[in-house]
Amino acid sequence: MELEKEVRVRFAPSPTGLLHIGGLRTALYNFVFARQHKGRFILRIEDTDRERYHEDAEKNILDALQWAGLEYDEGPLVGGPHAPYHQSQRGYSYRVAAGRLIEDGHAYYAFDTHDELEQMRTRLLKAGNPSPRYDAITRMSMRNSITLSSQEVDRLLAAGAQHVIRLKVPRRETVRFHDLIRGWVSFESHGIDDQVLMKSDGMPTYHLANVVDDHDMGISHVIRGEEWLSSTPKHILMYEYLGWTAPKLAHLPLILSPAGGKLSKRNADELGIPVSVEQYRDKGYEPEALLNFLALLGWNPGDDREIFSLEELVEAFSIERIGSSGVQFNLDKLRWFNQQYLRTKPPKDLADPLLRHVRNEHPDVPEAYVVSVVSLLQERVTLRDDLISLSRYFFEDPSQYDADAIAKLKPEAPDYLTALAHTLERSSEELSAVAAESAVHQTAEGLGVKPGALMFPARLAVTGMTVGPALFDSMALIGRAVCIRRIRDAVVRFEEYIHAT
């Protein structure tokens, strides 16, 4: 893609709730595009909806971007040449733009009350209009500066009458623009409503504010979600009326629920899929894995690669390779990505949560021992917290055994384990994985059975489980004395079970 000027992109979330993973994907695409072209990534807080604004939601957005490693160049906390970066603090620019649109005949004052608007909608519905709206036709029967005399308009404004400012959308016009993902897109203006630009509380709507701010902040490319595609013709008209050049546009595909439709909070909850970035952080997902997964949720590199660091995404990314069709969310695939990233980390980097957990009950456990446990389990975990649930037997004797596994024990299992305990007791050396394997083979040979006949009851006796990392490595880490004690305890309990059945 050839660029004519400096790349300046923005992520402009509304702080009305927790940051959605779809929002994080939008931020990611903007971030990597800016970094790839040595441009600027701007964070702008669109907080003009004061009824729905939550200070905690804004903090959540900032925290989520920091956790994900998407550092912005301009925005709240860091400032920049186009401050302030909160729309609620940029009212003067919006009033000036709205005034220009009114002066040039492209916008108008509307004094309609809530009841009058409801009456209009009811009238249109009864007349067979399934989508009643305030537009080029209905505006002529409403109370606005088009239908009222200029003297009446001046009187109402002077009296402080409640009003909004609406965009005057032409009745018969084709609004056409080029989307970097979808190609040329056209809308007929008869299907577009006279959008409110300034609300009765003096705050701008998203539509006016984002056009003004994108112009004032020199935004070169707007990369945003598909849900804004239908609003774009209103924005294009405003750029035209204000005499400004619109930025290049790219509307990202929807993230779809596995059950179909957009991945909303409601259907995600029903399917057990987290939707906020905070939920993924709290559940122990790695930020690099989540970004990698989201990057491929709509974009493809053109080859078979799946694992990308953030730096590699910056190098490989291109808007042209983003598809226009919705992409289904796959939690299993995300878990796979997380597993891959965990496998690449040094065991010491993963040990802290497990160490804190274990020391609540075993305060003297050495850190080096915990790191060794992590090293053995690392290939088997999907989330960091899995280390806690999978590692219990490394720190305490099994209090119970897998019931299905005990049911599969052969009657001679206690004798096999007794023989294995004797073999282990004959040596006082530190137990290594090689020595543990040798002990099992020696015992099996003495019993006249294959080593596999001992492996199953031995694992169950030592760990209480039927699956886990390599048995001999586990026995070596647990230690000879503990293995012998657990095997002898298991013999008693296994015999009790076998005799009972």
C-alpha positions as CSV (number, residue, x, y, z in Angstrom):
1,M,0.0,0.0,0.0
2,E,1.4,3.4,-1.0
3,L,1.0,6.1,1.6
4,E,0.9,9.7,0.7
5,K,1.4,11.1,4.2
6,E,2.3,10.2,7.7
7,V,0.2,7.3,9.0
8,R,-1.9,8.4,12.0
9,V,-4.5,6.0,13.3
10,R,-6.7,6.0,16.4
11,F,-8.5,3.6,18.7
12,A,-11.5,5.4,20.0
13,P,-13.4,3.3,22.6
14,S,-16.4,4.5,24.6
15,P,-15.9,4.0,28.3
16,T,-19.4,2.5,29.0
17,G,-18.2,-1.0,30.1
18,L,-15.4,-3.5,30.1
19,L,-13.2,-3.5,26.9
20,H,-14.6,-6.2,24.6
21,I,-12.1,-8.5,22.8
22,G,-13.5,-7.1,19.5
23,G,-12.3,-3.7,20.7
24,L,-8.9,-5.2,21.5
25,R,-8.7,-6.6,18.0
26,T,-9.5,-3.2,16.6
27,A,-6.7,-1.6,18.7
28,L,-4.3,-4.3,17.7
29,Y,-4.9,-3.8,13.9
30,N,-4.5,0.0,14.4
31,F,-1.3,-0.5,16.5
32,V,0.5,-2.9,14.1
33,F,-0.5,-0.8,11.0
34,A,0.9,2.3,12.7
35,R,4.1,0.6,13.8
36,Q,4.6,-1.0,10.3
37,H,4.5,2.4,8.6
38,K,6.5,4.3,11.3
39,G,3.3,6.2,12.2
40,R,1.4,7.2,15.3
41,F,-1.1,5.2,17.3
42,I,-3.6,7.4,19.1
43,L,-6.0,6.6,21.9
44,R,-9.0,8.8,22.1
45,I,-11.7,8.4,24.7
46,E,-15.2,8.9,23.2
47,D,-17.0,9.9,26.4
48,T,-19.8,12.2,25.2
49,D,-22.5,9.8,26.3
50,R,-22.4,11.1,29.9
51,E,-25.3,9.0,31.0
52,R,-23.5,5.7,30.2
53,Y,-20.0,6.9,31.0
54,H,-18.2,5.1,33.8
55,E,-14.8,6.2,35.2
56,D,-14.0,2.6,36.0
57,A,-14.6,1.6,32.4
58,E,-12.1,4.1,31.2
59,K,-9.5,2.7,33.6
60,N,-10.4,-0.8,32.4
61,I,-9.6,0.3,28.8
62,L,-6.2,1.8,29.8
63,D,-5.3,-1.2,31.9
64,A,-6.3,-3.7,29.2
65,L,-4.1,-1.9,26.6
66,Q,-1.2,-1.9,29.0
67,W,-1.6,-5.6,29.8
68,A,-1.7,-6.4,26.1
69,G,1.4,-4.3,25.4
70,L,-0.3,-2.0,23.0
71,E,1.4,1.3,23.9
72,Y,-0.2,4.4,22.4
73,D,1.8,7.4,21.2
74,E,-0.8,10.1,22.0
75,G,-3.7,10.0,24.4
76,P,-4.8,10.2,28.0
77,L,-1.9,10.1,30.6
78,V,0.8,10.6,27.9
79,G,-0.7,13.7,26.2
80,G,0.3,14.8,22.7
81,P,0.0,17.8,20.2
82,H,-3.7,17.3,19.8
83,A,-4.8,17.2,23.5
84,P,-7.2,16.9,25.1
85,Y,-7.9,13.3,24.1
86,H,-11.3,13.1,25.8
87,Q,-14.2,14.1,23.6
88,S,-16.0,15.6,26.6
89,Q,-13.3,18.2,26.8
90,R,-13.3,19.2,23.1
91,G,-16.8,20.8,22.9
92,Y,-15.7,24.0,21.3
93,S,-14.5,22.3,18.1
94,Y,-17.8,20.5,17.7
95,R,-19.9,23.6,18.2
96,V,-17.9,25.4,15.6
97,A,-18.3,22.6,13.1
98,A,-22.1,22.3,13.8
99,G,-22.4,26.1,13.4
100,R,-20.7,25.9,10.0
101,L,-23.0,23.1,8.9
102,I,-26.1,25.1,9.9
103,E,-24.8,28.3,8.3
104,D,-24.1,26.5,5.0
105,G,-27.6,24.8,5.0
106,H,-26.3,21.3,5.7
107,A,-27.7,21.0,9.2
108,Y,-30.7,22.5,11.1
109,Y,-32.2,23.0,14.6
110,A,-34.9,20.5,15.6
111,F,-37.2,21.5,18.5
112,D,-39.4,18.3,18.6
113,T,-40.3,17.0,22.0
114,H,-40.0,13.3,22.9
115,D,-43.8,13.0,22.6
116,E,-43.8,14.6,19.1
117,L,-41.1,12.1,18.0
118,E,-43.1,9.2,19.3
119,Q,-46.2,10.4,17.6
120,M,-44.3,10.7,14.3
121,R,-43.0,7.1,14.6
122,T,-46.5,5.8,15.5
123,R,-48.0,7.6,12.5
124,L,-45.5,6.2,10.1
125,L,-45.9,2.7,11.5
126,K,-49.6,2.9,11.0
127,A,-49.1,4.1,7.5
128,G,-47.1,0.9,6.7
129,N,-43.6,2.3,7.2
130,P,-41.7,-0.5,9.0
131,S,-38.7,1.7,9.7
132,P,-39.9,5.2,10.7
133,R,-37.1,7.8,10.8
134,Y,-36.5,11.5,10.8
135,D,-35.5,12.1,7.2
136,A,-35.9,14.4,4.1
137,I,-39.6,13.6,4.0
138,T,-40.7,13.5,7.7
139,R,-38.6,16.6,8.6
140,M,-41.2,18.7,6.6
141,S,-43.9,17.8,9.1
142,M,-41.8,18.4,12.3
143,R,-40.9,21.4,14.4
144,N,-37.4,22.5,13.1
145,S,-35.7,25.4,11.5
146,I,-36.7,24.3,8.1
147,T,-40.4,24.3,8.8
148,L,-40.5,27.2,11.3
149,S,-40.0,30.9,10.4
150,S,-36.6,32.4,11.1
151,Q,-38.2,34.7,13.7
152,E,-39.7,31.7,15.5
153,V,-36.4,29.9,15.4
154,D,-34.6,32.9,16.9
155,R,-37.2,33.2,19.6
156,L,-37.0,29.6,20.6
157,L,-33.2,29.7,20.7
158,A,-33.2,33.0,22.7
159,A,-35.7,31.4,25.1
160,G,-33.4,28.4,25.7
161,A,-35.9,26.0,24.2
162,Q,-34.6,22.5,24.2
163,H,-33.4,21.4,20.8
164,V,-30.9,19.2,18.9
165,I,-29.0,19.8,15.7
166,R,-29.6,17.4,12.8
167,L,-27.7,16.7,9.7
168,K,-29.7,17.6,6.6
169,V,-29.3,14.5,4.4
170,P,-30.2,15.0,0.8
171,R,-33.3,13.1,-0.4
172,R,-31.9,11.6,-3.6
173,E,-28.1,11.1,-3.7
174,T,-25.8,8.2,-3.9
175,V,-23.0,8.3,-1.2
176,R,-20.1,6.3,-2.5
177,F,-16.7,5.6,-0.8
178,H,-13.8,3.2,-1.0
179,D,-13.2,0.7,1.8
180,L,-9.7,-0.8,2.0
181,I,-11.3,-4.2,2.9
182,R,-14.6,-4.2,1.0
183,G,-13.8,-2.1,-2.1
184,W,-16.4,0.5,-3.3
185,V,-19.4,0.8,-1.1
186,S,-22.6,2.7,-2.0
187,F,-25.6,3.9,0.0
188,E,-28.7,5.7,-1.2
189,S,-29.4,8.8,0.8
190,H,-33.2,8.1,1.0
191,G,-32.3,5.3,3.4
192,I,-30.3,7.5,5.7
193,D,-31.9,9.5,8.6
194,D,-31.2,13.1,9.5
195,Q,-28.7,12.1,12.2
196,V,-28.6,14.1,15.4
197,L,-25.2,15.8,15.6
198,M,-25.6,17.8,18.8
199,K,-27.8,16.5,21.6
200,S,-30.1,18.6,23.7
201,D,-27.5,18.5,26.5
202,G,-25.0,20.3,24.3
203,M,-22.9,17.2,23.8
204,P,-22.1,15.9,20.3
205,T,-23.0,12.5,19.1
206,Y,-20.4,10.0,18.0
207,H,-21.0,10.9,14.4
208,L,-20.1,14.6,14.5
209,A,-17.4,14.2,17.2
210,N,-15.4,11.5,15.4
211,V,-15.5,13.4,12.1
212,V,-14.2,16.6,13.7
213,D,-11.6,14.8,15.9
214,D,-10.3,12.7,13.0
215,H,-9.8,15.8,11.0
216,D,-8.3,17.9,13.8
217,M,-6.0,15.1,14.8
218,G,-4.8,14.4,11.3
219,I,-6.0,10.8,11.2
220,S,-5.0,9.2,7.9
221,H,-6.7,5.9,8.3
222,V,-9.8,4.8,10.2
223,I,-9.7,1.1,11.0
224,R,-12.9,0.2,12.9
225,G,-15.6,-2.5,13.3
226,E,-18.2,-3.4,10.7
227,E,-20.9,-2.1,12.9
228,W,-19.9,1.5,11.8
229,L,-20.2,0.7,8.1
230,S,-23.8,1.9,7.9
231,S,-23.0,5.1,9.6
232,T,-20.1,6.0,7.2
233,P,-22.3,7.7,4.6
234,K,-23.3,10.3,7.2
235,H,-19.6,10.8,8.0
236,I,-18.8,11.1,4.3
237,L,-21.5,13.8,3.8
238,M,-20.1,15.8,6.8
239,Y,-16.5,15.6,5.4
240,E,-17.9,16.9,2.1
241,Y,-20.0,19.7,3.7
242,L,-17.1,20.8,5.9
243,G,-14.7,20.9,3.0
244,W,-12.4,18.3,4.5
245,T,-10.7,15.2,3.0
246,A,-12.0,12.0,4.5
247,P,-9.4,9.5,5.9
248,K,-9.0,6.2,4.2
249,L,-11.5,3.7,5.7
250,A,-11.3,0.0,6.6
251,H,-14.2,-1.8,8.3
252,L,-13.3,-5.0,10.0
253,P,-15.4,-8.2,9.8
254,L,-17.6,-9.1,12.7
255,I,-16.5,-11.7,15.3
256,L,-19.2,-14.3,15.3
257,S,-20.5,-16.6,18.0
258,P,-19.9,-20.4,17.4
259,A,-23.7,-20.6,17.6
260,G,-24.1,-18.0,14.8
261,G,-24.6,-14.3,14.9
262,K,-22.5,-11.6,16.4
263,L,-20.6,-12.6,19.5
264,S,-22.6,-10.6,22.1
265,K,-22.2,-10.8,25.8
266,R,-25.5,-12.7,26.1
267,N,-24.7,-15.5,23.7
268,A,-21.1,-15.6,24.8
269,D,-22.2,-16.1,28.5
270,E,-24.5,-18.9,27.3
271,L,-21.6,-20.7,25.6
272,G,-19.1,-20.0,28.4
273,I,-17.0,-17.7,26.3
274,P,-15.4,-14.7,28.0
275,V,-16.0,-11.5,26.1
276,S,-14.0,-8.8,28.0
277,V,-10.2,-8.5,28.0
278,E,-10.3,-8.4,31.8
279,Q,-11.9,-11.9,31.9
280,Y,-9.1,-13.3,29.8
281,R,-6.5,-11.7,31.9
282,D,-8.2,-13.0,35.1
283,K,-8.5,-16.5,33.7
284,G,-4.7,-16.6,33.1
285,Y,-4.4,-16.2,29.4
286,E,-1.1,-14.9,28.1
287,P,-1.5,-11.5,26.4
288,E,0.8,-12.5,23.5
289,A,-1.4,-15.6,22.9
290,L,-4.6,-13.5,22.9
291,L,-3.2,-11.0,20.5
292,N,-1.9,-13.7,18.2
293,F,-5.3,-15.3,18.2
294,L,-7.2,-12.1,17.6
295,A,-4.8,-11.1,14.8
296,L,-5.8,-14.2,12.8
297,L,-9.5,-13.6,13.5
298,G,-10.1,-11.9,10.2
299,W,-6.6,-11.5,8.8
300,N,-4.4,-14.1,7.3
301,P,-0.7,-13.9,6.5
302,G,-1.0,-15.7,3.1
303,D,0.9,-18.8,4.3
304,D,0.7,-21.5,6.9
305,R,2.2,-19.6,9.8
306,E,0.1,-19.3,12.9
307,I,2.5,-18.2,15.7
308,F,3.4,-14.5,15.5
309,S,5.1,-12.3,18.1
310,L,3.9,-8.7,18.2
311,E,7.0,-7.7,16.3
312,E,6.4,-10.4,13.6
313,L,2.8,-9.2,13.3
314,V,4.0,-5.7,12.6
315,E,6.2,-7.0,9.8
316,A,3.7,-9.3,8.2
317,F,0.4,-7.4,8.6
318,S,-1.5,-5.9,5.7
319,I,-5.0,-4.5,5.5
320,E,-5.4,-6.1,2.1
321,R,-5.4,-9.5,3.7
322,I,-8.2,-8.9,6.0
323,G,-11.4,-10.6,4.9
324,S,-14.8,-9.0,4.7
325,S,-16.8,-12.0,6.0
326,G,-17.5,-12.5,9.7
327,V,-15.2,-14.9,11.5
328,Q,-16.3,-17.4,14.1
329,F,-14.7,-17.3,17.5
330,N,-13.1,-20.6,18.6
331,L,-12.2,-20.8,22.2
332,D,-10.4,-24.1,21.7
333,K,-8.1,-22.5,19.2
334,L,-7.3,-19.7,21.6
335,R,-6.5,-22.3,24.3
336,W,-4.2,-24.0,21.8
337,F,-2.4,-20.7,21.2
338,N,-2.0,-20.1,24.9
339,Q,-0.5,-23.6,25.3
340,Q,2.0,-22.9,22.6
341,Y,3.1,-19.6,24.3
342,L,3.4,-21.3,27.7
343,R,5.7,-23.9,26.3
344,T,8.2,-21.3,25.1
345,K,8.6,-19.6,28.5
346,P,11.4,-20.3,30.9
347,P,10.0,-22.4,33.8
348,K,11.1,-19.8,36.3
349,D,8.9,-17.2,34.6
350,L,5.8,-19.4,35.3
351,A,6.7,-20.5,38.8
352,D,5.6,-17.5,40.9
353,P,1.9,-18.2,41.1
354,L,2.5,-21.9,42.0
355,L,5.2,-21.0,44.5
356,R,2.8,-18.5,46.3
357,H,0.0,-21.1,46.3
358,V,2.2,-24.0,47.6
359,R,3.9,-21.9,50.3
360,N,0.5,-21.2,51.9
361,E,0.6,-24.8,53.1
362,H,4.2,-25.7,52.7
363,P,6.2,-22.5,53.6
364,D,9.6,-24.1,53.4
365,V,9.3,-25.6,49.9
366,P,12.4,-24.5,47.9
367,E,11.8,-22.3,44.9
368,A,14.2,-24.5,42.8
369,Y,12.0,-27.5,43.5
370,V,8.8,-25.6,42.4
371,V,10.7,-24.5,39.2
372,S,11.5,-28.2,38.5
373,V,7.9,-29.1,39.0
374,V,6.9,-26.4,36.4
375,S,9.5,-27.8,34.0
376,L,7.9,-31.2,34.2
377,L,4.3,-30.0,33.8
378,Q,4.9,-27.2,31.3
379,E,4.1,-29.2,28.2
380,R,0.7,-30.3,29.7
381,V,-0.8,-27.0,30.8
382,T,-3.1,-24.7,28.8
383,L,-3.3,-21.9,31.4
384,R,-0.9,-21.0,34.2
385,D,-3.4,-21.9,36.9
386,D,-3.4,-25.5,35.5
387,L,0.0,-25.8,37.2
388,I,-1.8,-25.6,40.6
389,S,-4.4,-28.3,39.9
390,L,-1.9,-30.7,38.2
391,S,1.0,-30.4,40.6
392,R,-0.6,-31.3,44.0
393,Y,1.0,-34.7,44.3
394,F,4.5,-33.1,44.0
395,F,3.9,-31.5,47.4
396,E,1.8,-33.9,49.4
397,D,0.9,-37.6,49.4
398,P,-2.3,-38.6,47.5
399,S,-5.3,-38.4,49.8
400,Q,-7.4,-40.4,47.3
401,Y,-6.9,-42.2,44.0
402,D,-8.7,-42.1,40.7
403,A,-11.8,-44.4,41.3
404,D,-12.0,-45.7,37.8
405,A,-8.3,-46.5,37.9
406,I,-8.5,-48.5,41.1
407,A,-11.3,-50.5,39.6
408,K,-9.0,-51.5,36.8
409,L,-6.2,-52.8,39.1
410,K,-5.4,-56.5,38.8
411,P,-5.4,-58.6,42.0
412,E,-1.6,-59.0,41.8
413,A,-1.0,-55.2,41.8
414,P,-0.3,-55.0,45.5
415,D,2.4,-57.7,45.2
416,Y,4.0,-55.9,42.2
417,L,4.1,-52.7,44.2
418,T,5.6,-54.4,47.3
419,A,8.3,-55.8,45.1
420,L,9.0,-52.4,43.6
421,A,9.3,-50.9,47.0
422,H,11.8,-53.5,48.0
423,T,13.9,-52.8,44.9
424,L,13.9,-49.0,45.6
425,E,14.9,-49.7,49.3
426,R,18.0,-51.7,48.3
427,S,19.7,-48.4,47.1
428,S,20.4,-45.4,49.3
429,E,21.5,-43.2,46.4
430,E,19.5,-40.2,45.2
431,L,16.8,-41.4,42.9
432,S,17.3,-40.3,39.3
433,A,15.0,-40.9,36.3
434,V,17.4,-43.5,35.0
435,A,17.5,-45.3,38.4
436,A,13.7,-45.2,38.7
437,E,13.3,-46.8,35.3
438,S,16.0,-49.4,36.1
439,A,14.1,-50.2,39.4
440,V,10.9,-50.9,37.5
441,H,12.6,-53.0,34.9
442,Q,14.5,-55.0,37.5
443,T,11.3,-55.6,39.5
444,A,9.4,-56.7,36.4
445,E,12.2,-59.1,35.4
446,G,12.2,-60.6,38.9
447,L,8.4,-61.1,38.7
448,G,8.5,-62.5,35.2
449,V,6.2,-59.8,33.8
450,K,6.6,-56.9,31.4
451,P,7.6,-53.5,32.8
452,G,4.2,-52.1,31.6
453,A,2.5,-54.3,34.2
454,L,4.1,-52.2,36.9
455,M,3.8,-48.8,35.3
456,F,0.1,-48.4,35.8
457,P,-0.1,-49.3,39.5
458,A,3.2,-47.4,40.2
459,R,1.9,-44.2,38.7
460,L,-1.4,-44.5,40.6
461,A,0.4,-45.2,43.8
462,V,2.9,-42.4,43.5
463,T,0.7,-39.6,42.1
464,G,-2.9,-40.8,42.7
465,M,-3.5,-40.2,39.0
466,T,-3.4,-42.1,35.7
467,V,-1.9,-39.4,33.6
468,G,0.9,-36.9,34.0
469,P,4.4,-36.2,32.9
470,A,6.9,-39.0,32.5
471,L,6.6,-41.3,35.5
472,F,10.4,-41.8,36.0
473,D,11.1,-38.1,35.9
474,S,8.3,-37.5,38.4
475,M,9.6,-40.2,40.8
476,A,13.1,-38.7,40.6
477,L,11.8,-35.3,41.5
478,I,9.5,-36.6,44.3
479,G,12.5,-38.5,45.8
480,R,13.2,-42.1,46.8
481,A,12.0,-42.0,50.4
482,V,8.6,-40.4,49.5
483,C,8.1,-42.8,46.6
484,I,8.6,-45.8,48.9
485,R,6.3,-44.4,51.5
486,R,3.5,-43.7,49.0
487,I,3.9,-47.1,47.4
488,R,3.6,-48.9,50.7
489,D,0.6,-46.8,51.7
490,A,-1.0,-47.6,48.4
491,V,-0.4,-51.3,48.8
492,V,-2.5,-51.3,52.0
493,R,-5.3,-49.3,50.4
494,F,-5.3,-51.2,47.1
495,E,-5.5,-54.5,49.0
496,E,-8.5,-53.2,51.0
497,Y,-10.3,-52.3,47.8
498,I,-9.5,-55.6,46.1
499,H,-10.6,-57.6,49.1
500,A,-13.8,-55.5,49.3
501,T,-14.7,-56.3,45.8
